[in-house]
């Protein structure tokens, strides 16, 4: 298993980066969920939770942020 976690724009520790990765994210417009009933994009949210950890965990630190 691996995690690709963001690096904050300030001095921080690994736990803060993981907490940022686990935050609830709001998806709007083109990123939103495609509703099968009304056939349109709907605002939605996603949340990642960690239930258990593997014996070996690879952590990738994302140093750059994509801005569309």
matplotlib code that plots the C-alpha trace (Angstrom):
import matplotlib.pyplot as plt

x = [0.0, 1.0, -0.3, 0.2, -0.1, 0.1, 2.8, 1.4, 2.8, 4.5, 6.7, 4.8, 5.2, 4.1, 1.0, -0.3, 0.2, -1.8, -4.6, -4.8, -5.0, -7.9, -10.0, -13.4, -13.2, -16.1, -16.4, -18.1, -19.1, -17.0, -15.6, -19.0, -20.9, -22.7, -26.3, -27.8, -31.4, -31.3, -28.2, -26.4, -23.4, -24.2, -22.1, -20.8, -18.1, -15.6, -13.8, -11.0, -10.6, -7.9, -9.2, -6.0, -2.4, -0.3, 3.0, 4.9, 3.5, 5.1, 4.4, 4.7, 5.0, 3.3, 5.3, 3.3, -0.4, -2.3, -4.4, -6.8]
y = [0.0, 3.6, 7.0, 10.1, 13.0, 16.7, 18.8, 22.0, 25.4, 25.8, 23.8, 20.7, 17.2, 13.9, 13.6, 17.0, 15.9, 12.7, 14.7, 17.0, 13.9, 12.6, 15.8, 15.9, 17.3, 19.1, 18.3, 21.0, 21.4, 19.1, 17.2, 16.5, 13.2, 12.2, 11.5, 8.5, 9.7, 13.3, 12.8, 15.9, 16.7, 17.2, 18.9, 16.2, 15.4, 12.6, 11.5, 8.9, 7.0, 4.6, 1.5, -0.5, -0.2, -2.7, -4.0, -1.8, 1.6, 3.8, 7.5, 9.8, 13.5, 15.6, 18.8, 20.4, 21.4, 21.5, 24.6, 24.5]
z = [0.0, -0.5, 0.3, -1.8, 0.7, 0.1, 1.7, 3.3, 2.3, 5.6, 8.0, 9.0, 10.2, 8.6, 10.7, 9.5, 5.9, 6.5, 8.3, 5.2, 3.0, 5.1, 5.0, 3.5, -0.1, -1.9, -5.6, -7.7, -11.4, -13.7, -10.7, -9.3, -9.2, -12.4, -11.3, -13.1, -12.4, -13.7, -16.0, -14.7, -12.6, -9.0, -6.3, -4.0, -1.4, -0.8, 2.3, 2.7, 5.9, 6.9, 8.6, 8.9, 7.9, 6.0, 7.4, 4.9, 4.0, 1.3, 1.7, -1.3, -0.5, -3.1, -3.2, -6.0, -6.4, -9.7, -10.3, -13.2]

ax = plt.figure().add_subplot(projection="3d")
ax.plot(x, y, z, "-o")
ax.set_aspect("equal")
plt.show()
